[in-house]
Every structure is written in C-alpha cells, then in structure tokens.
Amino acid sequence: MRRSIALLLLLALPGWLSAANLIVLEARGGGLSTGQSIASDKPINLKEGERVTVIGPDGKSVTLRGPFSGPPMPGGGASADPKQALAALVATRDARTSSVGVIRAGTEAAKLPEPWLIDMSRPGPRCLLEGERPVWWRPDADAEQTFTVFPVDRSWRADFHWKAGESRQPVPPVSRFEGQNAFIVSVDKQEHAISITTVPRDIDNDFVLTSWMLQKGCVQQADALIRKLGSTPATPSGP
C-alpha cells in the first residue's frame, strides 16, 4: 500500500509524465544521427564505445556513453523556467569564454547584430543554418577594404571588396563554395582560418540553437542569440 502511494506521488510530480523532444547534437552509434529529434523518455541503447549528446528544449545538454540503456533525459526540461534556462546558457557561455583562445573568438569579439552572420575579421568556428549561404560581416565598416578567401588546399581563391559603409556581403552562389566548411581568410596582409558547422534548419527553439552554438564553439553567434533571448524571453517548446 505504501509503495502504491509513493508511486502515485512520484507520478504526480511536474514533468514526470511529460516527455520533451530532444535534439541530437552528436552521435556515435546507437542508431542515432546528428540533428535527429528523439523523445526524452524513449529508451536508447548504447554499446561500449558509443556516445551521444542531446539537447533539451531548455538548452540543457547531456552526453551519454555506452554501455547505457534507458531514457536519455527524463522530463527533458519541458517545463523549465525560461529565466533559469537563459541563466544556465549565460553560465555556459561564460565558462566557455574562460580560456584565452575562446575569449579572443568570443567575448572580446564585436557584437553581431544578427546571430547568423559570419565575422570574417577573426579566426575560429562559425555556425551556419542549413541551406543558407554564408554572409560575411565585418565590425568596422568605415573604410574600403578587400579580402580574399581560399579553401584549405588553396585550390582556388575568391576576392571580395568592401565599400565604405558596407558591413555585409553574401557569398556568391557558385559551386566552389558548396560543401566547403573550412576557409582561409586573408585581410590586411594577415591570414586566419574559419571553420563552419551546419546547424539543422528544422530546429525552431532558440534555447536549443544557443546551446548548439556554444557546444560547437560559435560563442560570438551564441552571444547574439542570448541577447535576443534576454530582450524577448520565449518559453521553451514542449513535446
């Protein structure tokens, strides 16, 4: 009788029965793939050496390593407080900007006016929405400026020219840019590398997108999304 009452109390706890959709950030085995949506209460099975990282609708991520069998994230943050979720993302951002290398690519970088712009003025990882063309951006648009983009094997080059007052420039729709995820940028006689990670287009939750960007090292872009979340708080989507 006591066990039955205890079970009823547990089932009555908020979020106990609420499943949320999780997004697979990275997967190595388990029959899962990057960008896949899975239920937080649906058991997954990982063998020895297999690993999966998932993100809940509140932006919280968890990495599971095999051997593992069970639900990846019971509850999944479906009923999380948006303010708490935002605070957790800010803490994650601050933790990821604690090292010198990430600080240079993140907090000391100019603030992006929009999260999907590609800052070509500094090295580091960038995130790009699936199916979109990169849009180069520069923080200082006062003067004319030229820059050149190469693939890592330098098999071709593309020259760009900024006009005074111009801060954005879409990458032209030519085949040599398709499928490329790493570039060398030459500007003001200095070269630096930019790597681009594709983010699945069907993720419509800014908490998940911010967490994804932070996990991939796109701190500058994640910071732009955090500012957006801070100014217009949104409730994380449920299942």
C-alpha positions as CSV (number, residue, x, y, z in Angstrom):
1,M,0.0,0.0,0.0
2,R,2.8,2.4,0.9
3,R,4.6,1.6,-2.3
4,S,1.4,2.4,-4.3
5,I,1.0,5.7,-2.6
6,A,4.7,6.6,-3.1
7,L,4.3,5.7,-6.8
8,L,1.3,7.9,-7.2
9,L,3.1,10.8,-5.6
10,L,6.0,10.4,-7.9
11,L,3.8,10.3,-10.9
12,A,2.1,13.5,-9.8
13,L,5.4,15.4,-9.8
14,P,5.7,18.0,-12.5
15,G,7.4,16.8,-15.6
16,W,7.4,13.1,-14.5
17,L,5.0,12.1,-17.3
18,S,5.9,15.0,-19.7
19,A,8.1,13.9,-22.5
20,A,10.0,16.5,-24.5
21,N,11.7,16.4,-27.9
22,L,15.5,16.3,-27.7
23,I,17.8,17.2,-30.5
24,V,20.8,15.0,-31.2
25,L,23.9,17.2,-31.2
26,E,26.4,14.5,-31.8
27,A,26.1,10.7,-32.2
28,R,28.5,7.8,-32.5
29,G,26.4,4.7,-32.7
30,G,23.1,3.9,-31.0
31,G,21.3,4.2,-34.4
32,L,21.1,8.0,-33.9
33,S,22.2,10.8,-36.2
34,T,23.1,14.5,-35.8
35,G,20.0,16.7,-35.9
36,Q,17.6,13.9,-35.2
37,S,14.7,14.6,-32.8
38,I,14.0,11.9,-30.2
39,A,11.6,11.7,-27.2
40,S,13.3,12.4,-23.8
41,D,11.5,9.4,-22.2
42,K,12.2,6.9,-25.1
43,P,14.9,4.4,-24.1
44,I,18.1,4.3,-26.2
45,N,20.8,1.7,-26.1
46,L,24.5,2.4,-26.4
47,K,27.2,-0.2,-26.6
48,E,30.7,0.1,-25.2
49,G,32.5,2.9,-27.1
50,E,29.3,4.5,-28.4
51,R,28.3,8.0,-27.3
52,V,25.5,10.5,-27.9
53,T,25.0,14.2,-26.9
54,V,21.4,15.5,-26.8
55,I,20.0,19.0,-26.1
56,G,16.7,19.5,-24.3
57,P,14.2,22.3,-25.1
58,D,15.6,24.4,-22.2
59,G,19.1,24.3,-23.8
60,K,20.5,21.8,-21.3
61,S,22.7,19.2,-22.8
62,V,23.8,15.8,-21.7
63,T,26.3,13.3,-23.0
64,L,25.7,9.6,-22.6
65,R,28.4,7.0,-23.0
66,G,27.9,3.2,-23.5
67,P,27.2,0.9,-22.2
68,F,23.9,2.6,-21.5
69,S,20.2,1.7,-21.7
70,G,17.4,3.9,-20.7
71,P,15.7,7.3,-21.4
72,P,18.3,9.9,-22.3
73,M,16.8,12.8,-20.3
74,P,13.6,12.0,-18.3
75,G,11.4,15.1,-18.3
76,G,13.8,16.8,-20.7
77,G,13.3,20.3,-19.4
78,A,9.9,20.6,-20.9
79,S,8.6,22.6,-18.0
80,A,11.7,24.6,-17.3
81,D,11.6,28.3,-16.3
82,P,12.8,30.4,-19.3
83,K,14.7,32.7,-17.0
84,Q,16.5,29.8,-15.4
85,A,17.2,28.3,-18.8
86,L,18.7,31.6,-20.0
87,A,20.8,32.0,-16.9
88,A,22.2,28.5,-17.4
89,L,23.1,29.4,-21.0
90,V,24.8,32.5,-19.9
91,A,26.8,30.5,-17.3
92,T,27.8,28.0,-20.1
93,R,28.9,30.9,-22.3
94,D,31.0,32.4,-19.5
95,A,32.6,29.0,-18.8
96,R,33.4,28.6,-22.5
97,T,35.0,32.0,-22.7
98,S,37.3,31.4,-19.7
99,S,40.2,30.3,-21.8
100,V,42.3,32.8,-23.8
101,G,41.7,31.2,-27.1
102,V,37.9,31.2,-26.8
103,I,37.9,34.8,-25.3
104,R,39.6,36.1,-28.4
105,A,36.9,34.4,-30.6
106,G,34.0,35.2,-28.3
107,T,33.6,37.9,-25.6
108,E,36.3,40.2,-27.0
109,A,34.8,40.0,-30.5
110,A,32.5,42.7,-31.7
111,K,28.8,42.1,-31.0
112,L,27.0,40.6,-34.0
113,P,23.8,42.5,-35.0
114,E,22.3,39.1,-36.0
115,P,23.4,35.6,-34.9
116,W,23.8,34.0,-38.4
117,L,26.4,36.5,-39.7
118,I,29.9,35.2,-40.3
119,D,32.5,37.5,-38.8
120,M,35.5,37.3,-41.2
121,S,37.7,39.6,-39.2
122,R,38.9,36.9,-36.7
123,P,39.6,33.2,-36.7
124,G,37.5,30.5,-35.1
125,P,34.4,28.3,-35.6
126,R,31.2,29.6,-37.0
127,C,27.7,28.2,-37.3
128,L,25.5,28.4,-40.4
129,L,21.9,27.5,-40.8
130,E,21.4,24.5,-43.1
131,G,20.7,25.5,-46.7
132,E,21.7,29.1,-46.2
133,R,24.6,30.9,-47.9
134,P,27.2,32.5,-45.6
135,V,27.0,36.2,-45.2
136,W,30.4,37.8,-44.4
137,W,30.3,40.5,-41.9
138,R,32.9,43.0,-40.6
139,P,32.7,45.0,-37.4
140,D,34.3,48.2,-38.8
141,A,32.8,49.4,-42.0
142,D,34.2,52.9,-42.1
143,A,36.7,52.4,-44.9
144,E,37.0,50.4,-48.1
145,Q,38.7,47.1,-47.7
146,T,39.5,44.0,-49.7
147,F,39.8,40.4,-48.5
148,T,40.5,37.0,-50.1
149,V,39.0,33.6,-49.3
150,F,40.8,30.3,-50.0
151,P,39.8,26.7,-49.3
152,V,42.3,25.0,-47.0
153,D,44.0,23.3,-50.0
154,R,44.3,26.7,-51.8
155,S,42.9,25.2,-55.0
156,W,41.1,28.4,-55.8
157,R,40.6,32.0,-54.5
158,A,37.8,34.5,-54.3
159,D,38.4,38.2,-53.9
160,F,35.9,40.4,-52.1
161,H,35.7,44.2,-51.8
162,W,34.0,46.2,-49.1
163,K,32.8,49.6,-50.0
164,A,32.9,52.3,-47.3
165,G,29.8,51.9,-45.1
166,E,29.3,48.3,-46.2
167,S,29.4,45.7,-43.4
168,R,27.7,42.6,-45.0
169,Q,28.4,40.7,-48.2
170,P,26.7,37.4,-49.1
171,V,28.8,34.7,-50.5
172,P,28.0,34.3,-54.2
173,P,26.0,31.2,-55.3
174,V,28.9,29.4,-57.1
175,S,29.7,25.8,-56.9
176,R,33.1,26.2,-55.4
177,F,31.6,27.4,-52.1
178,E,29.2,24.5,-51.8
179,G,30.2,21.7,-49.4
180,Q,33.1,23.8,-48.1
181,N,33.4,24.0,-44.3
182,A,36.8,25.5,-43.8
183,F,38.4,28.6,-45.3
184,I,41.5,30.7,-45.0
185,V,40.7,34.4,-45.0
186,S,43.4,36.9,-46.0
187,V,42.7,40.5,-44.9
188,D,45.2,43.4,-44.3
189,K,48.1,41.0,-45.2
190,Q,47.2,38.6,-42.4
191,E,45.6,35.2,-42.7
192,H,43.4,33.3,-40.3
193,A,41.2,30.2,-40.5
194,I,37.4,30.0,-40.2
195,S,35.6,26.7,-39.9
196,I,31.8,26.4,-40.5
197,T,29.4,24.0,-38.8
198,T,26.0,23.4,-40.3
199,V,23.0,23.7,-37.9
200,P,19.9,21.7,-38.9
201,R,17.2,24.0,-40.3
202,D,14.2,22.5,-38.5
203,I,15.4,23.5,-35.0
204,D,13.0,26.2,-34.1
205,N,13.9,26.7,-30.4
206,D,16.4,29.5,-29.7
207,F,17.4,27.8,-26.4
208,V,18.5,24.7,-28.4
209,L,20.2,26.8,-31.1
210,T,22.1,28.7,-28.5
211,S,23.2,25.5,-26.7
212,W,24.2,24.0,-30.1
213,M,26.3,27.1,-31.0
214,L,28.1,27.0,-27.6
215,Q,28.8,23.3,-27.9
216,K,30.3,23.9,-31.4
217,G,32.4,26.9,-30.2
218,C,30.4,29.6,-32.0
219,V,30.5,31.8,-29.0
220,Q,30.1,35.2,-30.8
221,Q,27.0,34.0,-32.5
222,A,25.6,32.3,-29.4
223,D,26.1,35.6,-27.6
224,A,23.9,37.3,-30.2
225,L,21.1,34.7,-29.6
226,I,21.5,35.1,-25.8
227,R,20.9,38.9,-26.2
228,K,17.8,38.1,-28.3
229,L,16.5,35.8,-25.6
230,G,17.2,38.3,-22.9
231,S,15.3,41.1,-24.7
232,T,12.4,38.9,-25.8
233,P,12.1,35.9,-23.5
234,A,10.5,32.9,-25.1
235,T,9.1,29.8,-23.4
236,P,10.9,26.6,-24.5
237,S,8.7,24.5,-26.6
238,G,7.3,21.3,-25.2
239,P,6.8,18.0,-27.0
